Amino acid sequence: MDLTFLGTGGSVPTTKRNTVSIALRPGPEVLLFDCGEGTQRQLMASSVSFMRISQIFISHHHGDHFLGLPGLIQSMNFYGRLVPLEIFGPEGTADLVNKMLGLGVFDRQYEVTGHDLRPGDKVGGDGHHVEAFRAAHTVPSLGYIYQEHDRPGRFDREKALALGVKEGPDFSRLVNGETVRTEAAAVTPDMVLGPSRKGMRFVYSGDTAPCPEIFEACQGADVLVHEATVTSDLELKAREFGHSTAKDAATLARNAGVGTLYLVHISGRYEDAGPLLTEAIGIFPRTIIPNDLDSFILRSDK
Amino acid sequence: MDLTFLGTGGSVPTTKRNTVSIALRPGPEVLLFDCGEGTQRQLMASSVSFMRISQIFISHHHGDHFLGLPGLIQSMNFYGRLVPLEIFGPEGTADLVNKMLGLGVFDRQYEVTGHDLRPGDKVGGDGHHVEAFRAAHTVPSLGYIYQEHDRPGRFDREKALALGVKEGPDFSRLVNGETVRTEAAAVTPDMVLGPSRKGMRFVYSGDTAPCPEIFEACQGADVLVHEATVTSDLELKAREFGHSTAKDAATLARNAGVGTLYLVHISGRYEDAGPLLTEAIGIFPRTIIPNDLDSFILRSDK
């Protein structure tokens, strides 16, 4: 699984940081979280194929989080996309998507559907689901949990043979959770499978001030991508606009026992993200402030 | 007067060429022609202040020519703009602008007005006007003529003194076209002013196949910024989609007696614009294919 930061900037892009967009690639398909203006061009500069994006999750309806959609949708069409595209977001997203599809002259040859999610709603996928949770911003806003499903524990071949199970279909049955009868006795999966392997948990905050819902969402998260618009000397300003400081994000990561923290939505006032990083690593050392187009291989260390 | 190419690419941006946008700066104010997605960020990387854009002229309603507007409008607001902004384009532009202003949650503190132009309509400005003409694309499309007004000829101070005009207010009267009476006779402006100086004529094609209207518009043009989507081996494809080849643009520039030709809207299929330039300069040597963010000082050589 890998994670590419297409845009890491705040409300207004800078020459260094585009508005926010994050691509998660658990397999051949790509999930996109937020899609600021210019995301299609960032995708072109990255190793992520924009034709493989199957689902896009929008955190909220501020322009810097969704204005890249119309151009991306049109370019996908230009490149011959026929596969449907689904766009999820808070209340009003279906309507917003329809409005964007109606801009200008554009004949589309594939289906684009917008969906309104409520906190707690889950969107299924191949071996995972994405769950929305309420974030605390100035407008209705969602954060997202990507939860990879737990995988069965490792199969102990030697033990199965010792218990009299014959190599072949019975091995698959055990791995798939079925009990197998030998001449001597019943062999249950737990007798030959190691502990189940926890699926990766990835959390994206969208724009949010600290809130109980994100603390809850981050329990056991391997990866947290959290906004850190400003440093804590501007905490009051952050709160006024429903944002977090680097300190807020790092404190959350520490208290919720997160694996690694990535900070995004960096305000254009920081030409150098040093002050934000210094503030965060003092609280939570496993903090990274990615640049646009940085990619990371993710694995659960748990 | 200077000209900055913010985006020079075709329907889909590439990592090298953003979708099209051209900034003309006749004085402190900036006129923008087309505004593809990502134009605000291109402006940030250029020397053109996006807060000084007073009027934006959209050629037509394909996304690659206008999808930069919502983000630009929002960023202008973020930076505290209070000055009204006017956006012009073909039929339906007022409606398109209103639709874009209604996307998502956005409180605007300055006025943005969309205007529908018909071919022949003129938009006045300080010492110039912009005139729309019909272009030949697959959807209603306009090209634009920026016409700087002619300025009075040079004042011949020595001659005025020799004719008995006293230095002072009478000099200004003559420059402003008034006749002045000396003790001996009447001195008319034509006696002391050189030939009037022709204003700069700049033409932007938008997307268009060759057509009589643009040939007419280019008569006496100092500068022509013309689309050249493909080379002439793809002429049929160009026609099918209402576009021009490099050969078309160069032939027009030669036949209409243009000063300098700049080619834009270069298809993403050309990683290197060499073939387009070779084709054009064979017909019209004063051809330039600018890169994104190239700026040129313009002056009339006529």
Interface residues (C-beta under 8 A of the other chain):
Chain A: S11 V12 P13 T14 T15 N18 T19 E37 G38 Q40 R41 M44 A45 H60 H61 H62 G63 D64 F66 L67 G68 P70 G71 Q74 S75 F78 Y79 L96 K99 M100 G102 L103 G104 V105 F106 V139
Chain B: S11 V12 P13 T14 T15 N18 T19 E37 G38 Q40 R41 M44 A45 H60 H61 H62 G63 D64 F66 L67 G68 P70 G71 Q74 S75 F78 Y79 L96 K99 M100 G102 L103 G104 V105 F106 V139
